[in-house]
């Protein structure tokens, strides 16, 4: 680090010499991992570029339409490009999909019918999706419509119970759900190889069951995506990885044409499907964000590795460890108590470009069973590809650190979190 940078950080951010020396030792430990990340980034950048070129993207596709959105060339072009990037037959990419949970909910509700069973082979799904299925009964959940749910938990070593799959699939099983990211759980996120093995195990039992992946936080972490290894349908959020920090809102669903068509009837109405839906002039930001996404994701992963190694060196449990294979942008740190969780999030908030003066506090966030604290000073509200940290206030006090449009910003978030916890424990 340049001396002028050190002096600036000392004067403007009150980073002390001890933290500087500690930061430098962390960088020495992790630099070898950055070359691997750059190779993945480069491949994915060229993949996205080629998809845009092959789709003959033009500035004409950035124009507005109004009303019903008939003949929205930009909307059609986005979905063509997403299909090419993820190597699928079709795509549904819309600003009216409000978040990742909505994209997943549309997918599930579009594909199951009364009497069908949903089987999750990766334990309980993320908190907000539990209310959709009916694990936690909410008004309008699928349980009210006669859809049942079954679950296969992970093995003690954290792997999918491949042998247990054949015992769980039955005549009612319509949809098998796989959650790639850890969510609010202490487990490894699934690699592409893990997902491929699960797909093979499922297909040995049934060729008809639909395999769905929740790909939130996982895009561009590998040179392959779940749809490259036999997954039928996949969903995610545009204000996570694929939006590149520029998409203002939205979600995506990619996969088999017949399945995307069924889901589109749930998005709008039967008989209308994909033919309508205004994009509100968001085409340029969505596609520019997708173009930037491989680079931005690489920066977030580098920041997560820095956070992992820093807190590991401080004696905390972390998942994944800095040397581990990564399949999402999330870094989990297990802290000692609720006070440390709050101070960690305060530090991340103070490092933000937006609302750095705000103090995050735990609150009863809709869709969650416990109070949740969230640090997020983002240009796009709720964007988790931008630097953020959040945690349910419950033992064992895991905090989830993710994002960072640049590595330097992500690194600053970690340093501020360290300083806050040091001050607490003095």
Secondary structure, DSSP 8 states (H G I E B T S, - for coil): --HHHHHHHHHHH---HHHHHHHHHHHHHHHHHHHHHHHHHHHHHHHHHHHHHHTT--GGGG----TT-TT-HHHHHHHHHHHHHTT-SEEEEETTS-SHHHHHHHHHHHH--TT-EEEESSSS--HHHHHHHTSS--TT-GGGGT-EEEE----TTSS--HHHHHHH--TTEEEEEEE-S-TTSSS----HHHHHHHHHHHHHH-SSSEEEEE-TTTTTSSSS-GGGGT-SEEEEETTSGGGTTT--S-EEEEE-HHHHHHHHHHHS-TTTGGG----TT-HHHHHHHHHHHHHHHHHHHHHHHHHHHHHHHTT-EEES-TTS--SSS-EEEE-SSHHHHHHHHHHHHHT-SSSTT-----B--TT-SS-EEEEE--SSTT-SSSSEEEEESSTT-EEEEE--SSHHHHHHHHHHHHHHHHHHT-
